Amino acid sequence: MTAAVILQGISHAFGPHRALSDIDLTIAPGEYVVLLGPSGCGKTTLLSVLGGFVTPDRGKVLIGGRDVTRLPPARRPTTTVFQDYALFPHMTLRDNVGFGPRMAGMGRAQRHRLAEEKLALVGLAGQGGQAPA
């Protein structure tokens, strides 16, 4: 299931450094969005706000029409994959990819099918049983 994501007037500062200033962004259900920009421009901060790891100083985060601005990451309908070594080494690729749906209560068979579909999207079809290493 996909839902609209709306960021309204998002602003955030780290001490005297303004990382985000009045950001408005609407992502339609099923839409694919990429954030591009130089190092330090606020991409990671914006994603951290969306995921609930950073609470904005101002603004709202709406997902599916629900205000999730103050919800912690575990209570949001989002999944975060960090760019550095954040895979669970004791779990298979399939289980790593299916970790978010597992935490959301998705059954094993459905979760494994979904994970295999996602692995195929990134060129890893048939590799679900392998370790991340």
N, CA, C and O atoms as a printed pandas DataFrame, in Angstrom:
     atom_number atom_name residue_name chain_id  residue_number  x_coord  y_coord  z_coord
0              1         N          MET        A               1    0.838   -1.178    0.000
1              2        CA          MET        A               1    0.000    0.000    0.000
2              3         C          MET        A               1    0.882    1.240    0.000
3              4         O          MET        A               1    1.884    1.291    0.713
4              5         N          THR        A               2    0.523    2.221   -0.781
5              6        CA          THR        A               2    1.236    3.488   -0.774
6              7         C          THR        A               2    0.272    4.589   -0.368
7              8         O          THR        A               2   -0.942    4.461   -0.526
8              9         N          ALA        A               3    0.818    5.651    0.146
9             10        CA          ALA        A               3    0.007    6.783    0.595
10            11         C          ALA        A               3    0.730    8.072    0.246
11            12         O          ALA        A               3    1.950    8.089    0.083
12            13         N          ALA        A               4   -0.024    9.136    0.135
13            14        CA          ALA        A               4    0.578   10.442   -0.116
14            15         C          ALA        A               4    1.450   10.843    1.071
15            16         O          ALA        A               4    1.111   10.588    2.227
16            17         N          VAL        A               5    2.571   11.471    0.761
17            18        CA          VAL        A               5    3.469   12.015    1.786
18            19         C          VAL        A               5    3.525   13.515    1.543
19            20         O          VAL        A               5    3.839   13.970    0.443
20            21         N          ILE        A               6    3.215   14.272    2.586
21            22        CA          ILE        A               6    3.223   15.726    2.462
22            23         C          ILE        A               6    4.081   16.309    3.580
23            24         O          ILE        A               6    3.855   16.055    4.763
24            25         N          LEU        A               7    5.066   17.093    3.173
25            26        CA          LEU        A               7    5.881   17.844    4.119
26            27         C          LEU        A               7    5.454   19.296    3.981
27            28         O          LEU        A               7    5.546   19.876    2.899
28            29         N          GLN        A               8    4.985   19.884    5.080
29            30        CA          GLN        A               8    4.461   21.257    5.051
30            31         C          GLN        A               8    5.304   22.172    5.917
31            32         O          GLN        A               8    5.335   22.021    7.139
32            33         N          GLY        A               9    5.991   23.124    5.291
33            34        CA          GLY        A               9    6.721   24.151    6.032
34            35         C          GLY        A               9    7.768   23.610    6.983
35            36         O          GLY        A               9    7.946   24.143    8.078
36            37         N          ILE        A              10    8.469   22.551    6.576
37            38        CA          ILE        A              10    9.456   21.913    7.455
38            39         C          ILE        A              10   10.694   22.792    7.599
39            40         O          ILE        A              10   11.323   23.177    6.613
40            41         N          SER        A              11   11.026   23.098    8.841
41            42        CA          SER        A              11   12.242   23.847    9.168
42            43         C          SER        A              11   12.934   23.147   10.326
43            44         O          SER        A              11   12.287   22.603   11.221
44            45         N          HIS        A              12   14.260   23.170   10.293
45            46        CA          HIS        A              12   15.023   22.584   11.395
46            47         C          HIS        A              12   16.416   23.199   11.433
47            48         O          HIS        A              12   17.044   23.440   10.401
48            49         N          ALA        A              13   16.875   23.443   12.648
49            50        CA          ALA        A              13   18.225   23.971   12.853
50            51         C          ALA        A              13   18.951   23.097   13.857
51            52         O          ALA        A              13   18.347   22.549   14.780
52            53         N          PHE        A              14   20.247   22.975   13.665
53            54        CA          PHE        A              14   21.134   22.336   14.624
54            55         C          PHE        A              14   21.942   23.476   15.241
55            56         O          PHE        A              14   22.943   23.918   14.675
56            57         N          GLY        A              15   21.498   23.945   16.403
57            58        CA          GLY        A              15   22.135   25.108   16.997
58            59         C          GLY        A              15   21.967   26.303   16.072
59            60         O          GLY        A              15   20.849   26.596   15.649
60            61         N          PRO        A              16   23.052   27.001   15.749
61            62        CA          PRO        A              16   22.945   28.175   14.873
62            63         C          PRO        A              16   22.855   27.818   13.380
63            64         O          PRO        A              16   22.597   28.689   12.548
64            65         N          HIS        A              17   23.069   26.531   13.042
65            66        CA          HIS        A              17   23.070   26.121   11.633
66            67         C          HIS        A              17   21.665   25.727   11.180
67            68         O          HIS        A              17   21.099   24.756   11.681
68            69         N          ARG        A              18   21.104   26.475   10.238
69            70        CA          ARG        A              18   19.783   26.178    9.676
70            71         C          ARG        A              18   19.950   25.113    8.611
71            72         O          ARG        A              18   20.546   25.371    7.565
72            73         N          ALA        A              19   19.428   23.907    8.864
73            74        CA          ALA        A              19   19.551   22.798    7.919
74            75         C          ALA        A              19   18.399   22.778    6.918
75            76         O          ALA        A              19   18.594   22.442    5.749
76            77         N          LEU        A              20   17.202   23.139    7.375
77            78        CA          LEU        A              20   16.016   23.158    6.520
78            79         C          LEU        A              20   15.235   24.429    6.784
79            80         O          LEU        A              20   15.111   24.859    7.931
80            81         N          SER        A              21   14.714   25.025    5.739
81            82        CA          SER        A              21   13.964   26.265    5.896
82            83         C          SER        A              21   12.698   26.234    5.042
83            84         O          SER        A              21   12.757   26.354    3.818
84            85         N          ASP        A              22   11.556   26.072    5.704
85            86        CA          ASP        A              22   10.244   26.117    5.046
86            87         C          ASP        A              22   10.148   25.208    3.824
87            88         O          ASP        A              22    9.796   25.660    2.735
88            89         N          ILE        A              23   10.460   23.937    4.009
89            90        CA          ILE        A              23   10.406   22.959    2.921
90            91         C          ILE        A              23    8.972   22.467    2.746
91            92         O          ILE        A              23    8.344   22.010    3.701
92            93         N          ASP        A              24    8.464   22.562    1.530
93            94        CA          ASP        A              24    7.164   22.007    1.156
94            95         C          ASP        A              24    7.413   20.970    0.074
95            96         O          ASP        A              24    8.072   21.252   -0.927
96            97         N          LEU        A              25    6.882   19.766    0.278
97            98        CA          LEU        A              25    7.049   18.693   -0.693
98            99         C          LEU        A              25    5.839   17.786   -0.620
99           100         O          LEU        A              25    5.425   17.373    0.464
100          101         N          THR        A              26    5.270   17.477   -1.780
101          102        CA          THR        A              26    4.167   16.524   -1.850
102          103         C          THR        A              26    4.591   15.384   -2.757
103          104         O          THR        A              26    5.010   15.596   -3.895
104          105         N          ILE        A              27    4.476   14.161   -2.232
105          106        CA          ILE        A              27    4.791   12.963   -2.992
106          107         C          ILE        A              27    3.493   12.171   -3.132
107          108         O          ILE        A              27    2.913   11.731   -2.139
108          109         N          ALA        A              28    3.049   11.995   -4.359
109          110        CA          ALA        A              28    1.799   11.283   -4.625
110          111         C          ALA        A              28    1.971    9.785   -4.362
111          112         O          ALA        A              28    3.085    9.267   -4.436
112          113         N          PRO        A              29    0.878    9.093   -4.058
113          114        CA          PRO        A              29    0.961    7.636   -3.864
114          115         C          PRO        A              29    1.587    6.962   -5.086
115          116         O          PRO        A              29    1.174    7.208   -6.220
116          117         N          GLY        A              30    2.578    6.117   -4.845
117          118        CA          GLY        A              30    3.245    5.394   -5.916
118          119         C          GLY        A              30    4.321    6.178   -6.646
119          120         O          GLY        A              30    5.025    5.617   -7.485
120          121         N          GLU        A              31    4.463    7.452   -6.348
121          122        CA          GLU        A              31    5.467    8.284   -7.009
122          123         C          GLU        A              31    6.858    7.972   -6.452
123          124         O          GLU        A              31    7.007    7.678   -5.266
124          125         N          TYR        A              32    7.851    8.038   -7.300
125          126        CA          TYR        A              32    9.233    7.785   -6.936
126          127         C          TYR        A              32    9.963    9.120   -6.954
127          128         O          TYR        A              32    9.940    9.826   -7.962
128          129         N          VAL        A              33   10.614    9.473   -5.843
129          130        CA          VAL        A              33   11.266   10.770   -5.723
130          131         C          VAL        A              33   12.721   10.574   -5.313
131          132         O          VAL        A              33   13.038    9.714   -4.491
132          133         N          VAL        A              34   13.595   11.380   -5.895
133          134        CA          VAL        A              34   15.018   11.346   -5.572
134          135         C          VAL        A              34   15.416   12.734   -5.090
135          136         O          VAL        A              34   15.046   13.739   -5.697
136          137         N          LEU        A              35   16.170   12.785   -3.998
137          138        CA          LEU        A              35   16.697   14.053   -3.500
138          139         C          LEU        A              35   18.152   14.159   -3.943
139          140         O          LEU        A              35   18.965   13.285   -3.645
140          141         N          LEU        A              36   18.469   15.219   -4.648
141          142        CA          LEU        A              36   19.829   15.451   -5.114
142          143         C          LEU        A              36   20.337   16.791   -4.597
143          144         O          LEU        A              36   19.571   17.747   -4.472
144          145         N          GLY        A              37   21.595   16.855   -4.306
145          146        CA          GLY        A              37   22.189   18.115   -3.881
146          147         C          GLY        A              37   23.556   17.881   -3.289
147          148         O          GLY        A              37   23.935   16.745   -3.005
148          149         N          PRO        A              38   24.295   18.953   -3.105
149          150        CA          PRO        A              38   25.650   18.825   -2.559
150          151         C          PRO        A              38   25.634   18.416   -1.093
151          152         O          PRO        A              38   24.619   18.540   -0.406
152          153         N          SER        A              39   26.751   17.937   -0.640
153          154        CA          SER        A              39   26.917   17.569    0.756
154          155         C          SER        A              39   26.581   18.767    1.636
155          156         O          SER        A              39   27.038   19.882    1.384
156          157         N          GLY        A              40   25.784   18.528    2.663
157          158        CA          GLY        A              40   25.446   19.585    3.607
158          159         C          GLY        A              40   24.228   20.407    3.247
159          160         O          GLY        A              40   23.929   21.388    3.929
160          161         N          CYS        A              41   23.508   20.033    2.182
161          162        CA          CYS        A              41   22.370   20.861    1.762
162          163         C          CYS        A              41   21.064   20.506    2.475
163          164         O          CYS        A              41   20.070   21.213    2.308
164          165         N          GLY        A              42   21.040   19.425    3.269
165          166        CA          GLY        A              42   19.842   19.095    4.036
166          167         C          GLY        A              42   19.112   17.828    3.624
167          168         O          GLY        A              42   18.055   17.526    4.178
168          169         N          LYS        A              43   19.648   17.075    2.664
169          170        CA          LYS        A              43   18.973   15.850    2.203
170          171         C          LYS        A              43   18.775   14.859    3.350
171          172         O          LYS        A              43   17.663   14.376    3.567
172          173         N          THR        A              44   19.829   14.559    4.071
173          174        CA          THR        A              44   19.749   13.590    5.159
174          175         C          THR        A              44   18.856   14.094    6.279
175          176         O          THR        A              44   18.105   13.318    6.869
176          177         N          THR        A              45   18.927   15.380    6.576
177          178        CA          THR        A              45   18.061   15.949    7.616
178          179         C          THR        A              45   16.598   15.811    7.220
179          180         O          THR        A              45   15.765   15.454    8.054
180          181         N          LEU        A              46   16.275   16.087    5.965
181          182        CA          LEU        A              46   14.898   15.964    5.499
182          183         C          LEU        A              46   14.413   14.517    5.596
183          184         O          LEU        A              46   13.291   14.266    6.037
184          185         N          LEU        A              47   15.253   13.569    5.187
185          186        CA          LEU        A              47   14.887   12.161    5.302
186          187         C          LEU        A              47   14.758   11.736    6.767
187          188         O          LEU        A              47   13.907   10.912    7.105
188          189         N          SER        A              48   15.592   12.293    7.625
189          190        CA          SER        A              48   15.507   11.989    9.056
190          191         C          SER        A              48   14.220   12.530    9.661
191          192         O          SER        A              48   13.644   11.907   10.553
192          193         N          VAL        A              49   13.765   13.686    9.184
193          194        CA          VAL        A              49   12.474   14.235    9.616
194          195         C          VAL        A              49   11.354   13.313    9.145
195          196         O          VAL        A              49   10.455   12.981    9.917
196          197         N          LEU        A              50   11.407   12.903    7.887
197          198        CA          LEU        A              50   10.372   12.021    7.344
198          199         C          LEU        A              50   10.309   10.707    8.117
199          200         O          LEU        A              50    9.220   10.209    8.402
200          201         N          GLY        A              51   11.459   10.145    8.456
201          202        CA          GLY        A              51   11.506    8.879    9.180
202          203         C          GLY        A              51   11.244    8.980   10.664
203          204         O          GLY        A              51   11.053    7.959   11.325
204          205         N          GLY        A              52   11.229   10.198   11.211
205          206        CA          GLY        A              52   10.964   10.369   12.637
206          207         C          GLY        A              52   12.195   10.387   13.516
207          208         O          GLY        A              52   12.080   10.379   14.741
208          209         N          PHE        A              53   13.367   10.411   12.916
209          210        CA          PHE        A              53   14.606   10.435   13.691
210          211         C          PHE        A              53   14.972   11.843   14.141
211          212         O          PHE        A              53   15.746   12.019   15.082
212          213         N          VAL        A              54   14.416   12.841   13.467
213          214        CA          VAL        A              54   14.599   14.252   13.818
214          215         C          VAL        A              54   13.213   14.888   13.832
215          216         O          VAL        A              54   12.435   14.724   12.892
216          217         N          THR        A              55   12.912   15.617   14.909
217          218        CA          THR        A              55   11.645   16.349   14.988
218          219         C          THR        A              55   11.888   17.771   14.493
219          220         O          THR        A              55   12.759   18.472   15.010
220          221         N          PRO        A              56   11.116   18.199   13.487
221          222        CA          PRO        A              56   11.355   19.542   12.945
222          223         C          PRO        A              56   11.023   20.624   13.961
223          224         O          PRO        A              56   10.175   20.438   14.834
224          225         N          ASP        A              57   11.704   21.758   13.833
225          226        CA          ASP        A              57   11.397   22.911   14.682
226          227         C          ASP        A              57   10.025   23.477   14.324
227          228         O          ASP        A              57    9.288   23.949   15.189
228          229         N          ARG        A              58    9.695   23.421   13.020
229          230        CA          ARG        A              58    8.394   23.896   12.528
230          231         C          ARG        A              58    7.944   22.988   11.404
231          232         O          ARG        A              58    8.756   22.324   10.759
232          233         N          GLY        A              59    6.638   22.964   11.175
233          234        CA          GLY        A              59    6.085   22.233   10.050
234          235         C          GLY        A              59    5.452   20.917   10.452
235          236         O          GLY        A              59    5.474   20.513   11.614
236          237         N          LYS        A              60    4.882   20.256    9.435
237          238        CA          LYS        A              60    4.175   18.992    9.644
238          239         C          LYS        A              60    4.607   17.955    8.627
239          240         O          LYS        A              60    4.974   18.274    7.495
240          241         N          VAL        A              61    4.554   16.690    9.065
241          242        CA          VAL        A              61    4.762   15.543    8.195
242          243         C          VAL        A              61    3.443   14.774    8.180
243          244         O          VAL        A              61    2.989   14.280    9.212
244          245         N          LEU        A              62    2.837   14.679    6.999
245          246        CA          LEU        A              62    1.570   13.960    6.846
246          247         C          LEU        A              62    1.799   12.752    5.947
247          248         O          LEU        A              62    2.377   12.874    4.868
248          249         N          ILE        A              63    1.348   11.602    6.391
249          250        CA          ILE        A              63    1.422   10.386    5.582
250          251         C          ILE        A              63    0.020    9.799    5.532
251          252         O          ILE        A              63   -0.560    9.433    6.554
252          253         N          GLY        A              64   -0.505    9.718    4.321
253          254        CA          GLY        A              64   -1.871    9.233    4.156
254          255         C          GLY        A              64   -2.888   10.109    4.861
255          256         O          GLY        A              64   -3.917    9.620    5.330
256          257         N          GLY        A              65   -2.604   11.408    4.938
257          258        CA          GLY        A              65   -3.501   12.352    5.595
258          259         C          GLY        A              65   -3.373   12.398    7.105
259          260         O          GLY        A              65   -4.049   13.196    7.755
260          261         N          ARG        A              66   -2.523   11.560    7.676
261          262        CA          ARG        A              66   -2.341   11.494    9.138
262          263         C          ARG        A              66   -1.086   12.267    9.536
263          264         O          ARG        A              66   -0.028   12.101    8.929
264          265         N          ASP        A              67   -1.209   13.107   10.552
265          266        CA          ASP        A              67   -0.069   13.872   11.053
266          267         C          ASP        A              67    0.819   12.941   11.878
267          268         O          ASP        A              67    0.417   12.476   12.945
268          269         N          VAL        A              68    2.031   12.672   11.378
269          270        CA          VAL        A              68    2.969   11.786   12.071
270          271         C          VAL        A              68    4.190   12.559   12.581
271          272         O          VAL        A              68    5.194   11.959   12.965
272          273         N          THR        A              69    4.098   13.877   12.582
273          274        CA          THR        A              69    5.244   14.728   12.920
274          275         C          THR        A              69    5.889   14.345   14.244
275          276         O          THR        A              69    7.115   14.366   14.357
276          277         N          ARG        A              70    5.111   14.005   15.221
277          278        CA          ARG        A              70    5.642   13.713   16.563
278          279         C          ARG        A              70    5.734   12.219   16.868
279          280         O          ARG        A              70    6.104   11.840   17.979
280          281         N          LEU        A              71    5.405   11.372   15.902
281          282        CA          LEU        A              71    5.493    9.929   16.136
282          283         C          LEU        A              71    6.933    9.448   16.023
283          284         O          LEU        A              71    7.676    9.925   15.165
284          285         N          PRO        A              72    7.340    8.506   16.878
285          286        CA          PRO        A              72    8.686    7.939   16.761
286          287         C          PRO        A              72    8.782    7.046   15.522
287          288         O          PRO        A              72    7.753    6.637   14.984
288          289         N          PRO        A              73    9.992    6.738   15.060
289          290        CA          PRO        A              73   10.171    5.944   13.846
290          291         C          PRO        A              73    9.400    4.624   13.833
291          292         O          PRO        A              73    8.828    4.255   12.807
292          293         N          ALA        A              74    9.378    3.924   14.940
293          294        CA          ALA        A              74    8.723    2.609   14.988
294          295         C          ALA        A              74    7.214    2.686   14.814
295          296         O          ALA        A              74    6.584    1.671   14.516
296          297         N          ARG        A              75    6.617    3.856   14.990
297          298        CA          ARG        A              75    5.164    3.998   14.871
298          299         C          ARG        A              75    4.748    4.648   13.560
299          300         O          ARG        A              75    3.574    4.967   13.370
300          301         N          ARG        A              76    5.701    4.847   12.655
301          302        CA          ARG        A              76    5.403    5.451   11.350
302          303         C          ARG        A              76    5.322    4.382   10.273
303          304         O          ARG        A              76    5.970    3.341   10.377
304          305         N          PRO        A              77    4.530    4.636    9.242
305          306        CA          PRO        A              77    4.455    3.673    8.136
306          307         C          PRO        A              77    5.585    3.890    7.130
307          308         O          PRO        A              77    5.352    3.988    5.925
308          309         N          THR        A              78    6.805    3.962    7.644
309          310        CA          THR        A              78    7.978    4.187    6.803
310          311         C          THR        A              78    9.032    3.143    7.133
311          312         O          THR        A              78    8.982    2.501    8.182
312          313         N          THR        A              79    9.970    2.984    6.242
313          314        CA          THR        A              79   11.119    2.111    6.453
314          315         C          THR        A              79   12.360    2.898    6.088
315          316         O          THR        A              79   12.363    3.659    5.120
316          317         N          THR        A              80   13.402    2.714    6.858
317          318        CA          THR        A              80   14.647    3.420    6.600
318          319         C          THR        A              80   15.746    2.414    6.316
319          320         O          THR        A              80   15.915    1.443    7.053
320          321         N          VAL        A              81   16.488    2.647    5.252
321          322        CA          VAL        A              81   17.670    1.852    4.949
322          323         C          VAL        A              81   18.832    2.831    4.936
323          324         O          VAL        A              81   18.923    3.687    4.056
324          325         N          PHE        A              82   19.711    2.704    5.903
325          326        CA          PHE        A              82   20.835    3.612    6.001
326          327         C          PHE        A              82   21.876    3.276    4.951
327          328         O          PHE        A              82   22.005    2.115    4.560
328          329         N          GLN        A              83   22.624    4.274    4.486
329          330        CA          GLN        A              83   23.568    4.054    3.409
330          331         C          GLN        A              83   24.855    3.389    3.867
331          332         O          GLN        A              83   25.594    2.851    3.042
332          333         N          ASP        A              84   25.137    3.414    5.152
333          334        CA          ASP        A              84   26.344    2.726    5.590
334          335         C          ASP        A              84   25.973    1.350    6.142
335          336         O          ASP        A              84   24.806    0.962    6.102
336          337         N          TYR        A              85   26.914    0.645    6.633
337          338        CA          TYR        A              85   26.801   -0.766    6.976
338          339         C          TYR        A              85   25.739   -1.039    8.030
339          340         O          TYR        A              85   26.062   -1.301    9.189
340          341         N          ALA        A              86   24.484   -0.980    7.633
341          342        CA          ALA        A              86   23.399   -1.149    8.585
342          343         C          ALA        A              86   22.626   -2.447    8.361
343          344         O          ALA        A              86   21.532   -2.607    8.901
344          345         N          LEU        A              87   23.168   -3.366    7.585
345          346        CA          LEU        A              87   22.497   -4.649    7.411
346          347         C          LEU        A              87   22.793   -5.524    8.622
347          348         O          LEU        A              87   23.869   -5.450    9.216
348          349         N          PHE        A              88   21.819   -6.352    8.972
349          350        CA          PHE        A              88   22.017   -7.278   10.073
350          351         C          PHE        A              88   22.841   -8.456    9.545
351          352         O          PHE        A              88   22.348   -9.215    8.711
352          353         N          PRO        A              89   24.082   -8.628   10.009
353          354        CA          PRO        A              89   24.956   -9.664    9.448
354          355         C          PRO        A              89   24.471  -11.081    9.741
355          356         O          PRO        A              89   24.833  -12.010    9.019
356          357         N          HIS        A              90   23.662  -11.266   10.781
357          358        CA          HIS        A              90   23.178  -12.595   11.153
358          359         C          HIS        A              90   21.914  -12.985   10.396
359          360         O          HIS        A              90   21.406  -14.092   10.573
360          361         N          MET        A              91   21.395  -12.082    9.549
361          362        CA          MET        A              91   20.172  -12.337    8.801
362          363         C          MET        A              91   20.470  -12.417    7.310
363          364         O          MET        A              91   21.440  -11.829    6.831
364          365         N          THR        A              92   19.631  -13.148    6.579
365          366        CA          THR        A              92   19.782  -13.237    5.126
366          367         C          THR        A              92   19.382  -11.915    4.477
367          368         O          THR        A              92   18.795  -11.046    5.122
368          369         N          LEU        A              93   19.710  -11.777    3.188
369          370        CA          LEU        A              93   19.272  -10.591    2.454
370          371         C          LEU        A              93   17.751  -10.482    2.498
371          372         O          LEU        A              93   17.210   -9.399    2.719
372          373         N          ARG        A              94   17.055  -11.613    2.286
373          374        CA          ARG        A              94   15.596  -11.630    2.306
374          375         C          ARG        A              94   15.071  -11.099    3.645
375          376         O          ARG        A              94   14.143  -10.292    3.679
376          377         N          ASP        A              95   15.672  -11.558    4.742
377          378        CA          ASP        A              95   15.216  -11.131    6.055
378          379         C          ASP        A              95   15.561   -9.673    6.342
379          380         O          ASP        A              95   14.799   -8.981    7.018
380          381         N          ASN        A              96   16.695   -9.200    5.840
381          382        CA          ASN        A              96   17.044   -7.784    5.983
382          383         C          ASN        A              96   16.039   -6.910    5.244
383          384         O          ASN        A              96   15.541   -5.928    5.794
384          385         N          VAL        A              97   15.740   -7.270    3.987
385          386        CA          VAL        A              97   14.799   -6.488    3.188
386          387         C          VAL        A              97   13.386   -6.573    3.782
387          388         O          VAL        A              97   12.628   -5.604    3.725
388          389         N          GLY        A              98   13.042   -7.715    4.343
389          390        CA          GLY        A              98   11.709   -7.901    4.912
390          391         C          GLY        A              98   11.574   -7.473    6.361
391          392         O          GLY        A              98   10.529   -7.695    6.974
392          393         N          PHE        A              99   12.608   -6.865    6.920
393          394        CA          PHE        A              99   12.568   -6.494    8.339
394          395         C          PHE        A              99   11.474   -5.476    8.660
395          396         O          PHE        A              99   10.760   -5.634    9.650
396          397         N          GLY        A             100   11.333   -4.431    7.834
397          398        CA          GLY        A             100   10.286   -3.428    8.064
398          399         C          GLY        A             100    8.903   -4.041    8.028
399          400         O          GLY        A             100    8.127   -3.847    8.964
400          401         N          PRO        A             101    8.561   -4.789    6.961
401          402        CA          PRO        A             101    7.251   -5.447    6.936
402          403         C          PRO        A             101    7.050   -6.413    8.106
403          404         O          PRO        A             101    5.933   -6.555    8.604
404          405         N          ARG        A             102    8.120   -7.074    8.546
405          406        CA          ARG        A             102    8.010   -7.973    9.703
406          407         C          ARG        A             102    7.596   -7.185   10.949
407          408         O          ARG        A             102    6.711   -7.604   11.696
408          409         N          MET        A             103    8.245   -6.044   11.158
409          410        CA          MET        A             103    7.919   -5.216   12.318
410          411         C          MET        A             103    6.486   -4.659   12.220
411          412         O          MET        A             103    5.859   -4.343   13.231
412          413         N          ALA        A             104    5.990   -4.549   10.987
413          414        CA          ALA        A             104    4.625   -4.058   10.785
414          415         C          ALA        A             104    3.593   -5.176   10.900
415          416         O          ALA        A             104    2.394   -4.925   10.775
416          417         N          GLY        A             105    4.051   -6.420   11.140
417          418        CA          GLY        A             105    3.137   -7.530   11.353
418          419         C          GLY        A             105    2.795   -8.351   10.122
419          420         O          GLY        A             105    1.884   -9.179   10.170
420          421         N          MET        A             106    3.501   -8.143    9.025
421          422        CA          MET        A             106    3.223   -8.910    7.806
422          423         C          MET        A             106    3.652  -10.361    8.012
423          424         O          MET        A             106    4.697  -10.630    8.605
424          425         N          GLY        A             107    2.842  -11.290    7.518
425          426        CA          GLY        A             107    3.143  -12.715    7.626
426          427         C          GLY        A             107    4.380  -13.106    6.848
427          428         O          GLY        A             107    4.791  -12.421    5.911
428          429         N          ARG        A             108    4.971  -14.229    7.256
429          430        CA          ARG        A             108    6.246  -14.673    6.690
430          431         C          ARG        A             108    6.198  -14.904    5.177
431          432         O          ARG        A             108    7.063  -14.406    4.456
432          433         N          ALA        A             109    5.218  -15.638    4.691
433          434        CA          ALA        A             109    5.160  -15.952    3.257
434          435         C          ALA        A             109    5.010  -14.682    2.425
435          436         O          ALA        A             109    5.704  -14.510    1.423
436          437         N          GLN        A             110    4.114  -13.800    2.834
437          438        CA          GLN        A             110    3.902  -12.550    2.097
438          439         C          GLN        A             110    5.152  -11.676    2.166
439          440         O          GLN        A             110    5.541  -11.061    1.173
440          441         N          ARG        A             111    5.775  -11.624    3.334
441          442        CA          ARG        A             111    6.988  -10.819    3.534
442          443         C          ARG        A             111    8.124  -11.328    2.645
443          444         O          ARG        A             111    8.850  -10.535    2.046
444          445         N          HIS        A             112    8.274  -12.650    2.562
445          446        CA          HIS        A             112    9.333  -13.223    1.733
446          447         C          HIS        A             112    9.082  -12.954    0.250
447          448         O          HIS        A             112   10.017  -12.655   -0.492
448          449         N          ARG        A             113    7.819  -13.060   -0.185
449          450        CA          ARG        A             113    7.501  -12.746   -1.586
450          451         C          ARG        A             113    7.847  -11.289   -1.901
451          452         O          ARG        A             113    8.458  -10.987   -2.927
452          453         N          LEU        A             114    7.443  -10.399   -0.997
453          454        CA          LEU        A             114    7.724   -8.971   -1.188
454          455         C          LEU        A             114    9.232   -8.712   -1.228
455          456         O          LEU        A             114    9.715   -7.979   -2.090
456          457         N          ALA        A             115    9.967   -9.308   -0.304
457          458        CA          ALA        A             115   11.418   -9.113   -0.253
458          459         C          ALA        A             115   12.075   -9.620   -1.536
459          460         O          ALA        A             115   12.973   -8.969   -2.071
460          461         N          GLU        A             116   11.636  -10.773   -2.030
461          462        CA          GLU        A             116   12.210  -11.310   -3.263
462          463         C          GLU        A             116   11.923  -10.392   -4.449
463          464         O          GLU        A             116   12.773  -10.221   -5.322
464          465         N          GLU        A             117   10.721   -9.797   -4.483
465          466        CA          GLU        A             117   10.395   -8.838   -5.545
466          467         C          GLU        A             117   11.333   -7.641   -5.498
467          468         O          GLU        A             117   11.834   -7.196   -6.530
468          469         N          LYS        A             118   11.569   -7.120   -4.292
469          470        CA          LYS        A             118   12.433   -5.948   -4.136
470          471         C          LYS        A             118   13.882   -6.290   -4.475
471          472         O          LYS        A             118   14.584   -5.485   -5.087
472          473         N          LEU        A             119   14.324   -7.467   -4.084
473          474        CA          LEU        A             119   15.686   -7.877   -4.426
474          475         C          LEU        A             119   15.849   -7.990   -5.943
475          476         O          LEU        A             119   16.888   -7.613   -6.484
476          477         N          ALA        A             120   14.841   -8.500   -6.620
477          478        CA          ALA        A             120   14.895   -8.600   -8.083
478          479         C          ALA        A             120   14.996   -7.217   -8.717
479          480         O          ALA        A             120   15.666   -7.043   -9.735
480          481         N          LEU        A             121   14.329   -6.234   -8.113
481          482        CA          LEU        A             121   14.368   -4.869   -8.654
482          483         C          LEU        A             121   15.783   -4.288   -8.682
483          484         O          LEU        A             121   16.105   -3.457   -9.531
484          485         N          VAL        A             122   16.618   -4.733   -7.750
485          486        CA          VAL        A             122   17.981   -4.186   -7.680
486          487         C          VAL        A             122   19.026   -5.183   -8.189
487          488         O          VAL        A             122   20.211   -5.069   -7.874
488          489         N          GLY        A             123   18.569   -6.165   -8.981
489          490        CA          GLY        A             123   19.501   -7.098   -9.598
490          491         C          GLY        A             123   19.970   -8.230   -8.716
491          492         O          GLY        A             123   20.998   -8.847   -8.997
492          493         N          LEU        A             124   19.231   -8.520   -7.645
493          494        CA          LEU        A             124   19.635   -9.586   -6.729
494          495         C          LEU        A             124   18.626  -10.738   -6.704
495          496         O          LEU        A             124   18.449  -11.391   -5.675
496          497         N          ALA        A             125   17.972  -10.981   -7.831
497          498        CA          ALA        A             125   17.014  -12.085   -7.910
498          499         C          ALA        A             125   17.710  -13.386   -7.568
499          500         O          ALA        A             125   18.818  -13.650   -8.033
500          501         N          GLY        A             126   17.051  -14.202   -6.747
501          502        CA          GLY        A             126   17.593  -15.498   -6.383
502          503         C          GLY        A             126   18.662  -15.472   -5.320
503          504         O          GLY        A             126   19.204  -16.520   -4.969
504          505         N          GLN        A             127   18.985  -14.293   -4.794
505          506        CA          GLN        A             127   20.048  -14.159   -3.791
506          507         C          GLN        A             127   19.518  -13.992   -2.360
507          508         O          GLN        A             127   20.298  -13.783   -1.431
508          509         N          GLY        A             128   18.209  -14.083   -2.187
509          510        CA          GLY        A             128   17.588  -13.821   -0.887
510          511         C          GLY        A             128   18.114  -14.648    0.266
511          512         O          GLY        A             128   18.115  -14.179    1.405
512          513         N          GLY        A             129   18.557  -15.857    0.007
513          514        CA          GLY        A             129   19.058  -16.718    1.076
514          515         C          GLY        A             129   20.496  -16.465    1.467
515          516         O          GLY        A             129   21.008  -17.087    2.397
516          517         N          GLN        A             130   21.158  -15.549    0.759
517          518        CA          GLN        A             130   22.574  -15.262    1.036
518          519         C          GLN        A             130   22.733  -14.314    2.220
519          520         O          GLN        A             130   21.819  -13.564    2.562
520          521         N          ALA        A             131   23.894  -14.362    2.830
521          522        CA          ALA        A             131   24.247  -13.425    3.890
522          523         C          ALA        A             131   24.664  -12.091    3.257
523          524         O          ALA        A             131   25.118  -12.081    2.112
524          525         N          PRO        A             132   24.524  -10.980    3.962
525          526        CA          PRO        A             132   24.911   -9.670    3.407
526          527         C          PRO        A             132   26.378   -9.606    2.978
527          528         O          PRO        A             132   26.717   -8.901    2.027
528          529         N          ALA        A             133   27.237  -10.330    3.669
529          530        CA          ALA        A             133   28.666  -10.291    3.324
530          531         C          ALA        A             133   28.886  -10.814    1.925
531          532         O          ALA        A             133   30.022  -10.860    1.454
